[in-house]
Structures are given as structure tokens and as C-alpha cells.
């Protein structure tokens, strides 16, 4: 293995260690802003961190200070509820260079709020 090839391999391994999405089977979630009415968008949950926070991938960072409603799309097993952004960071994987993405870590605030419509 040549030195440039070795360096590329080390960079790829470092990126995977910094952004270990491969250990989790992605799950589809419906994500909406708490004050955003019924508008929801589908996102991929790519993990759960050591504190039990959801890690979801989006094409842009989520906003801090906003409540987000999370609904799992079967067969996803994430807990439905209200979450807030703990942190957002750009994806570190090599493939993220061609299709940028953001890893958003969401912490639970509580069960989903009933809007009284049901």
C-alpha cells in the first residue's frame, strides 16, 4: 500500500469513528416543529447516543430553541414525543462531501402534547 493510499484509508477510518452511523439500522421518523401545525417531514434516525438521545440526519441543521415532535414510522421503535436540539454538526463521512448532511442530536422533553383534536 502506497503512502497516499494509506493516508486516504486512515482518513476514511477516522471519519467513520467520528460519525459511526454504520452500527445502527436507519429508521424513518416523522419530524415536525411543535408550533408548526401538522407539517411533518421524514428524516432518518441513524443512532441513539449513550444518553439515549436520538441522532437524525437532515440536509441542514435543525434550529435550536425549537420544540420538535417526533413520530416513529413503523417499524421504527423511537419513542414518540417532544424533543429539542442538543447539538448539530456536519457529517464527517467521506460520502458527506458530495451530499452534505447534518447530524442532529435530539433530547426528549416529554410525551407528545395532545392538541385536543382527537
C-alpha positions in Angstrom: 0.0 0.0 0.0 1.4 3.3 -1.0 1.7 6.2 1.4 -1.1 8.3 -0.3 -3.4 5.2 -0.2 -2.6 4.6 3.4 -3.4 8.2 4.3 -6.7 8.0 2.5 -7.6 4.8 4.4 -6.6 6.4 7.7 -8.8 9.4 6.9 -11.7 7.2 6.0 -11.4 5.2 9.2 -11.1 8.5 11.3 -14.3 9.8 9.6 -16.2 6.6 10.4 -15.0 6.7 14.0 -16.1 10.3 14.3 -19.5 9.6 12.7 -20.4 5.9 13.3 -23.7 5.6 11.5 -22.8 2.1 10.4 -23.7 0.5 13.7 -27.3 1.4 13.6 -30.0 0.3 11.2 -31.5 3.6 10.0 -35.2 4.2 10.9 -37.6 6.6 9.4 -39.2 9.2 11.7 -41.7 12.0 11.0 -40.3 15.2 12.4 -42.2 18.5 12.8 -41.9 21.7 14.8 -44.1 21.8 17.9 -45.7 25.1 16.8 -45.7 24.2 13.1 -49.2 22.7 12.9 -49.4 19.3 11.1 -46.4 19.8 8.8 -44.1 16.9 9.2 -41.0 15.8 7.2 -39.4 12.4 7.1 -35.9 12.1 8.5 -33.6 9.2 9.1 -32.7 8.2 12.7 -29.2 6.9 12.5 -28.5 6.2 16.1 -29.0 6.8 19.8 -26.2 8.2 21.9 -25.0 7.0 25.3 -27.6 9.3 27.0 -30.5 8.0 24.9 -30.7 11.0 22.7 -31.9 10.5 19.1 -29.4 11.1 16.2 -31.1 12.1 13.0 -29.7 13.2 9.6 -31.0 16.2 7.8 -29.8 18.3 4.8 -29.5 21.4 7.0 -29.0 21.8 10.8 -32.2 21.9 12.9 -32.9 25.2 14.8 -32.0 25.4 18.5 -34.7 26.6 20.9 -37.4 24.9 18.9 -39.6 22.0 20.2 -39.8 19.1 17.7 -42.4 16.4 17.6 -41.1 13.0 16.7 -43.4 10.2 15.5 -41.8 6.9 14.5 -42.9 5.5 11.2 -43.4 1.7 11.6 -41.4 -0.4 12.1 -39.2 2.3 13.8 -39.1 2.0 17.5 -38.2 5.5 18.6 -40.2 6.9 21.4 -42.8 9.4 20.2 -42.7 12.7 22.0 -41.4 16.3 22.1 -37.7 16.8 21.7 -35.3 19.7 21.5 -32.0 20.1 19.7 -29.0 19.2 21.9 -26.4 19.7 19.1 -26.0 19.7 15.4 -22.8 19.1 13.4 -21.9 18.4 9.8 -21.5 14.8 8.8 -17.9 13.6 8.7 -18.1 10.6 6.4 -16.3 10.7 3.0 -19.6 10.4 1.2 -20.9 13.5 3.0 -18.5 15.7 0.9 -20.6 15.0 -2.2 -24.0 15.2 -0.4 -23.6 17.3 2.7 -25.7 16.4 5.7 -26.1 17.3 9.3 -26.2 15.0 12.3 -28.8 16.5 14.8 -28.9 15.1 18.4 -32.3 15.5 19.9 -33.1 15.1 23.6 -36.5 14.2 24.8 -38.6 16.9 26.7 -41.6 14.8 27.3 -44.5 12.8 25.7 -46.2 14.3 22.7 -48.6 17.1 23.5 -52.3 16.4 22.8 -53.7 19.1 20.7 -57.3 18.3 21.8 -58.3 17.2 18.3 -58.7 13.6 19.0 
